[in-house]
Amino acid sequence: MSTSSDQPHALTAQVERVLAAIRPSVQADGGDLELVDITETGEVRIRLLGACIECPSADMTLKGGIEQNLKTLIPEVTSVVAVS
C-alpha cells in the first residue's frame, strides 16, 4: 500500500523515465536536460544544458516536446519550466 510520502518519489521516478526517453533526441542536437525539482502543484522544473542554453528552439522543445510528453503520460504534471 502506498503512503503519501511515497508519492513524491513515485512521481519523480515517472518523470525521470519520460525524460530518459526524450534525452537522446536532445543530446543528438548537442544539448541535455536535468530534472531540478517537482513542486507540490505538479510543476516540473528542468535545467537545459549544453547547446540547449543558447538554442532559439529551446522554448519550443520545452513546451512542445518535453511538457507535452510529460503531461500526456503523467496526469500529475501541470507544467514544465526551465530554470537556470
C-alpha positions as CSV (number, residue, x, y, z in Angstrom):
1,M,0.0,0.0,0.0
2,S,1.3,3.5,-0.9
3,T,1.6,6.2,1.6
4,S,1.6,9.9,0.8
5,S,5.3,10.0,1.5
6,D,5.8,7.6,-1.4
7,Q,4.0,9.9,-3.8
8,P,6.9,12.4,-4.4
9,H,9.4,9.6,-5.0
10,A,7.0,7.8,-7.4
11,L,6.3,11.0,-9.4
12,T,10.0,11.7,-9.6
13,A,10.7,8.2,-10.9
14,Q,7.9,8.6,-13.5
15,V,9.2,12.0,-14.7
16,E,12.8,10.6,-14.8
17,R,11.6,7.7,-17.0
18,V,9.9,10.1,-19.5
19,L,13.0,12.4,-19.6
20,A,15.2,9.4,-20.2
21,A,13.2,8.6,-23.3
22,I,13.4,12.2,-24.5
23,R,17.0,12.8,-23.6
24,P,18.6,11.0,-26.7
25,S,16.9,13.4,-29.2
26,V,18.0,16.4,-27.1
27,Q,21.6,15.1,-26.9
28,A,21.6,14.4,-30.6
29,D,21.5,18.2,-31.1
30,G,24.3,18.8,-28.6
31,G,22.1,19.6,-25.6
32,D,20.9,17.9,-22.5
33,L,18.4,18.3,-19.7
34,E,18.4,17.8,-15.9
35,L,15.4,17.4,-13.6
36,V,15.8,20.1,-10.9
37,D,12.5,19.8,-8.9
38,I,8.9,18.9,-9.0
39,T,6.7,21.3,-7.0
40,E,3.6,20.3,-4.9
41,T,1.4,21.7,-7.7
42,G,2.9,19.5,-10.3
43,E,5.3,22.0,-12.0
44,V,8.3,20.2,-13.3
45,R,11.5,22.3,-13.2
46,I,14.2,21.4,-15.7
47,R,17.6,22.8,-16.4
48,L,18.6,22.9,-20.1
49,L,22.3,22.2,-20.7
50,G,24.8,22.3,-23.5
51,A,23.6,23.6,-26.8
52,C,20.0,24.0,-25.4
53,I,21.1,27.0,-23.4
54,E,21.6,29.2,-26.5
55,C,19.2,27.4,-28.8
56,P,16.4,29.6,-30.2
57,S,14.2,26.5,-30.4
58,A,14.7,25.6,-26.7
59,D,11.3,27.0,-25.7
60,M,9.6,25.1,-28.4
61,T,11.4,21.9,-27.3
62,L,10.5,22.6,-23.7
63,K,6.8,23.3,-24.3
64,G,6.0,21.3,-27.4
65,G,8.1,18.3,-26.7
66,I,9.0,17.8,-23.1
67,E,5.9,19.4,-21.5
68,Q,3.5,17.7,-23.9
69,N,5.0,14.3,-23.3
70,L,5.1,14.7,-19.5
71,K,1.5,16.0,-19.3
72,T,0.2,13.3,-21.6
73,L,1.9,10.4,-19.8
74,I,1.8,11.7,-16.2
75,P,-1.5,13.4,-15.3
76,E,0.0,14.9,-12.1
77,V,2.3,17.1,-14.2
78,T,0.7,20.6,-14.6
79,S,3.5,22.4,-16.4
80,V,7.2,22.4,-17.3
81,V,9.5,25.4,-16.8
82,A,13.2,25.9,-17.5
83,V,15.4,27.2,-14.6
84,S,19.0,28.3,-14.6
